[in-house]
Amino acid sequence: MWQRIRGLVRACRHGAGYPVNYNDPDREEQEMVCLEPMGSERMEMRKRQMSVQQESAAGGTAPAQQDQPGQANPRGSNACCFCWCCCCSCSWNEDRDDRNRKASYDVKEGTTDCEDCPKPTLEEVRSWGQSFDKLMCCPAGRNSFRQFLRTEFSEENMLFWLACEEFRKETNKSMIEEKARVIYEDYISILSPKEVSLDSRVRETINRNMLEPTSHTFDDAQLQIYTLMQRDSYPRYMNSPAYKNLLNTLSEQSPES
């Protein structure tokens, strides 16, 4: 038995013929079975798969997909086990992307790279150094502070705060639910790359409020992030070259000087 198995393996590796005995007393002759090397079979299968992928990318339809019976969704082979995974091309994720685009338009409308605002005056820039509240009340101040946060890789704090400001203005119940879900996925979820730093108490409160979200669902979280920026980032911004250079530039351009 072992000798026959070794013979089959050797024939498979070298693509050689192997005599097959059917143990039939009335059949004296032996048949030679030619075995393809296993590596060659895998290579051919790989070539066929690459060919199908190239045809699909070029807009064509792979014949293998057309001839498969009972295949309800031709994209089913691309779907992963978990439908919420980003690598999955199932229709659920497409619907989710559409919902996110619709819901996040208003949420992120005020969180573009730069808010529309006039150039700050010398008096405004000086007032930023008086209190964090005056800085955050000025659109130009928020823009300058946000650029500083970007250098410290903490821009998500400002993005979250701005998103909550827009969210609190919403009155439509269905839009509140959609926008709350988008904010949660973008800034609260531990799976998000833009997750903000919140303590466990605030997270538990948000998780409870997400069952029936309102325009005040993220009030505690917004206040905590506001306080974090005020105590941690704001003092460094006041001592940063970005703020000092802006202040010096406006001072030189001021007719008072």
C-alpha positions in Angstrom: 0.0 0.0 0.0 2.7 2.5 1.0 4.7 1.7 -2.1 1.7 2.4 -4.3 1.1 5.8 -2.5 4.7 6.8 -2.9 4.5 5.9 -6.6 1.4 8.2 -7.0 3.1 11.1 -5.2 6.2 10.7 -7.4 4.1 10.6 -10.6 2.2 13.6 -9.5 5.3 15.7 -8.8 7.0 14.9 -12.2 3.9 14.7 -14.4 4.8 11.1 -15.3 2.5 8.2 -16.0 1.5 5.7 -13.4 0.3 2.2 -14.0 -3.2 1.5 -12.5 -4.2 -2.1 -11.7 -8.0 -2.5 -11.3 -7.7 -5.9 -9.5 -9.9 -7.4 -12.2 -9.0 -11.0 -12.9 -10.6 -10.8 -16.4 -8.6 -7.6 -17.2 -4.9 -8.4 -17.7 -3.7 -5.1 -19.1 -2.8 -2.0 -17.0 -3.7 1.6 -17.8 -1.2 4.4 -17.6 -2.7 7.5 -15.9 -0.9 10.7 -16.6 -1.0 13.0 -13.6 -0.5 16.8 -13.8 1.9 18.3 -11.3 -0.1 19.9 -8.5 1.9 23.1 -8.8 0.9 23.4 -12.4 -2.8 23.0 -11.6 -2.6 25.8 -9.0 -0.8 28.0 -11.5 -3.5 27.4 -14.2 -6.2 28.1 -11.7 -4.5 31.3 -10.7 -4.1 32.3 -14.3 -7.8 31.7 -14.9 -8.7 33.8 -11.8 -6.5 36.7 -12.9 -8.1 36.5 -16.4 -11.6 36.7 -14.8 -10.6 39.7 -12.7 -9.1 41.5 -15.7 -12.2 41.0 -17.7 -14.4 42.2 -14.8 -12.2 45.3 -14.4 -12.5 46.0 -18.1 -16.3 46.0 -17.9 -16.8 42.5 -19.2 -18.6 39.6 -17.6 -16.7 36.5 -16.7 -18.2 33.4 -18.3 -17.6 31.4 -15.1 -20.0 33.7 -13.3 -22.6 33.4 -16.0 -22.5 29.6 -16.1 -22.8 29.0 -12.4 -26.2 27.8 -11.5 -28.2 29.1 -8.6 -25.9 32.1 -8.1 -28.2 34.9 -6.9 -25.6 37.6 -6.5 -22.7 37.7 -8.9 -20.7 39.7 -6.4 -21.2 37.2 -3.6 -17.7 35.8 -4.0 -16.3 39.2 -3.0 -18.4 39.5 0.2 -16.7 38.8 3.5 -18.1 37.0 6.5 -19.1 40.2 8.3 -21.2 42.7 6.4 -20.0 45.7 8.4 -16.5 45.1 7.2 -15.2 47.8 4.8 -13.7 45.2 2.5 -17.2 43.8 1.8 -18.8 44.8 -1.4 -22.3 43.7 -0.4 -25.3 45.8 -1.1 -25.7 46.5 2.7 -22.5 48.5 2.7 -23.6 50.4 -0.4 -26.8 51.4 1.3 -24.9 52.3 4.4 -22.6 54.5 2.4 -25.5 56.3 0.8 -27.1 56.8 4.2 -23.9 58.2 5.6 -23.4 60.6 2.8 -27.0 61.9 3.2 -26.8 62.2 7.0 -23.3 63.5 7.2 -23.8 66.3 4.7 -25.4 68.6 7.2 -23.3 67.3 10.1 -20.0 68.1 8.4 -21.2 71.1 6.5 -19.5 73.4 9.0 -16.4 71.2 9.4 -14.7 71.8 6.2 -11.0 72.5 6.0 -11.6 76.2 6.7 -14.7 78.0 7.9 -15.9 80.9 5.9 -14.8 84.0 7.8 -13.0 87.3 7.2 -9.4 87.8 8.1 -9.1 88.3 11.9 -8.3 91.8 13.2 -5.5 92.6 15.7 -8.1 93.1 18.4 -9.6 89.7 17.8 -6.3 87.9 17.9 -5.4 89.6 21.1 -8.7 88.6 22.6 -8.0 85.0 21.9 -5.3 85.2 24.5 -7.7 86.4 27.1 -9.9 83.3 27.3 -10.6 80.1 25.4 -14.2 81.0 25.1 -13.3 84.1 23.0 -11.1 82.0 20.8 -13.9 79.4 20.2 -16.5 82.1 19.6 -14.5 83.5 16.7 -14.6 81.5 13.4 -11.1 82.7 12.5 -9.9 81.7 15.9 -11.4 78.2 15.5 -9.6 77.9 12.1 -6.3 78.9 13.5 -6.6 76.7 16.5 -7.8 73.8 14.4 -4.7 74.1 12.2 -2.6 73.9 15.4 -4.5 70.8 16.5 -3.7 69.2 13.2 0.0 69.5 13.9 -0.6 67.7 17.2 -2.7 65.0 15.6 -5.7 65.9 17.7 -7.9 67.6 15.1 -10.7 65.2 15.8 -11.5 67.1 19.0 -12.4 70.2 17.1 -14.2 68.2 14.4 -16.3 66.5 17.0 -17.1 69.8 18.8 -18.2 71.4 15.5 -20.3 68.4 14.6 -22.0 68.5 17.9 -22.7 72.3 17.4 -24.4 71.5 14.1 -26.2 68.5 15.6 -27.8 70.5 18.4 -29.5 72.8 15.8 -31.4 69.8 14.2 -35.1 69.5 15.0 -36.3 66.8 12.6 -36.5 63.5 14.5 -35.5 61.2 11.7 -32.5 63.4 10.8 -31.5 63.5 14.5 -31.3 59.7 14.5 -29.3 59.6 11.3 -26.9 62.3 12.4 -26.5 60.8 15.9 -25.5 57.5 14.3 -22.9 59.2 12.0 -21.4 61.2 14.9 -21.2 58.0 17.0 -19.5 56.0 14.3 -17.1 58.8 13.5 -16.0 60.0 16.9 -17.4 57.7 19.7 -16.9 54.2 18.3 -13.7 52.5 19.4 -13.3 51.2 15.9 -13.1 54.8 14.4 -9.6 56.3 13.6 -11.1 59.6 14.8 -12.2 58.4 18.2 -12.2 61.2 20.8 -11.0 60.6 24.4 -14.0 60.2 26.7 -14.3 58.7 30.2 -16.4 55.6 30.8 -19.3 57.5 32.5 -19.8 59.7 29.4 -19.6 56.7 27.1 -22.2 54.8 29.1 -24.5 57.8 29.0 -24.1 58.1 25.2 -24.8 54.4 24.7 -28.0 54.7 26.7 -29.1 57.8 24.8 -28.4 56.2 21.5 -31.5 54.0 22.0 -33.6 57.1 21.5 -31.3 59.9 20.5 -32.2 63.6 20.9 -30.4 66.8 20.0 -28.8 66.7 23.4 -27.4 63.2 23.2 -23.8 64.3 23.0 -23.9 67.3 25.4 -21.8 65.7 28.1 -19.3 64.5 25.6 -19.0 67.8 23.9 -18.4 69.6 27.2 -15.7 67.1 28.1 -13.9 67.6 24.8 -14.2 71.3 25.1 -12.7 71.2 28.6 -9.9 68.9 27.3 -9.0 71.4 24.6 -9.1 74.3 27.0 -6.8 72.7 29.6 -4.5 70.7 27.3 -4.1 72.3 23.9 -5.1 75.9 24.4 -2.1 76.8 26.6 0.3 75.3 24.0 -1.4 77.1 21.2 -0.9 80.5 23.0 2.8 79.8 23.2 3.1 78.3 19.7 4.9 80.1 16.8 1.6 79.9 14.8 -0.2 82.3 17.2 2.8 84.5 17.9 3.6 84.9 14.2 0.0 85.8 13.5 -0.1 88.3 16.3 3.2 89.9 15.2 2.1 90.1 11.6 -1.1 91.9 12.4 0.7 94.2 14.8 3.1 95.3 12.1 0.2 95.9 9.7 -1.8 97.8 12.2 -1.8 101.6 11.7 -1.6 102.1 15.5 1.8 100.6 15.6 
